[in-house]
Amino acid sequence: MVLLFAGGAAWWEARNWVPSRDEYPVQGAWIDAGDLPVNFHMLKQAGADFVYLTDGSGGSQRDPGFAESFAAAREQKLQVGAVHVYDPCSSADGQAANFVTTVPRDSHLLPPAIALDIDDKACRAPPDAAALDSELTTFLNQIERHTGKPAMLLLSRAFEKRYHLAVRIDRNLWLEGDFLSPSYAGRPWVMWTASDSLRTAAANHPLRWVVVRP
């Protein structure tokens, strides 16, 4: 019974844990289509200062709820940014067109973020490092002209292990790692997805909780 109780307590803690506000005063969430519907009023009540919304993936997939979520988050006075899920097997021009079509040109937007991960099913012939750098740089140049701000690289551990991108492209880093501050990029991060399983009253499913390094 003691072990069962301890396991239940740990499970509850994992579902409700967020980093200390004393250490990370600015916190928020990353929301995509799979997370909707989200009550942005309740998200703010849960402690979110900002929200990042996924605009889409690759060159053709757009989040149909982006505009509605954008307006709802703004109505609650949340700062808003956009995440584009980058497809290494798709052209940079097509992906940039997808981004600028979906994400408004708004000086109050947070810096855009580019989610970089390995999906062997979607990208069966991933590019080598040189080809990736060339296309990704083209993509970055186009979306940064649109937003007027440098983008962040949202690097998964697997992507960084394969490409070592953090040392080659000079952009702020957004890293991932449940409960433990990540160090896999070899240099300091600016944002950290501290939990991908936070339960709040804002949604009927777990949300990704993100903090900003002070």
Rosetta blueprint (number, residue, H / E / L):
1 M L
2 V H
3 L H
4 L H
5 F H
6 A H
7 G H
8 G H
9 A H
10 A H
11 W H
12 W H
13 E H
14 A H
15 R H
16 N H
17 W L
18 V L
19 P L
20 S L
21 R L
22 D L
23 E L
24 Y L
25 P L
26 V L
27 Q E
28 G E
29 A E
30 W E
31 I E
32 D L
33 A H
34 G H
35 D H
36 L L
37 P L
38 V L
39 N L
40 F H
41 H H
42 M H
43 L H
44 K H
45 Q H
46 A L
47 G L
48 A L
49 D L
50 F E
51 V E
52 Y E
53 L E
54 T E
55 D E
56 G E
57 S E
58 G L
59 G L
60 S L
61 Q E
62 R E
63 D L
64 P L
65 G L
66 F H
67 A H
68 E H
69 S H
70 F H
71 A H
72 A H
73 A H
74 R H
75 E H
76 Q L
77 K L
78 L L
79 Q E
80 V E
81 G E
82 A E
83 V E
84 H E
85 V E
86 Y L
87 D L
88 P L
89 C L
90 S L
91 S L
92 A H
93 D H
94 G H
95 Q H
96 A H
97 A H
98 N H
99 F H
100 V H
101 T H
102 T H
103 V L
104 P L
105 R L
106 D L
107 S L
108 H L
109 L L
110 L L
111 P L
112 P L
113 A E
114 I E
115 A E
116 L E
117 D L
118 I L
119 D L
120 D L
121 K L
122 A L
123 C L
124 R L
125 A L
126 P L
127 P L
128 D L
129 A H
130 A H
131 A H
132 L H
133 D H
134 S H
135 E H
136 L H
137 T H
138 T H
139 F H
140 L H
141 N H
142 Q H
143 I H
144 E H
145 R H
146 H H
147 T H
148 G L
149 K L
150 P L
151 A L
152 M E
153 L E
154 L E
155 L E
156 S L
157 R H
158 A H
159 F H
160 E H
161 K H
162 R H
163 Y H
164 H L
165 L H
166 A H
167 V H
168 R L
169 I L
170 D L
171 R L
172 N E
173 L E
174 W E
175 L E
176 E E
177 G L
178 D L
179 F L
180 L L
181 S L
182 P L
183 S L
184 Y L
185 A L
186 G L
187 R L
188 P L
189 W L
190 V L
191 M E
192 W E
193 T E
194 A E
195 S E
196 D E
197 S E
198 L E
199 R L
200 T L
201 A L
202 A L
203 A L
204 N L
205 H L
206 P L
207 L E
208 R E
209 W E
210 V E
211 V E
212 V E
213 R L
214 P L
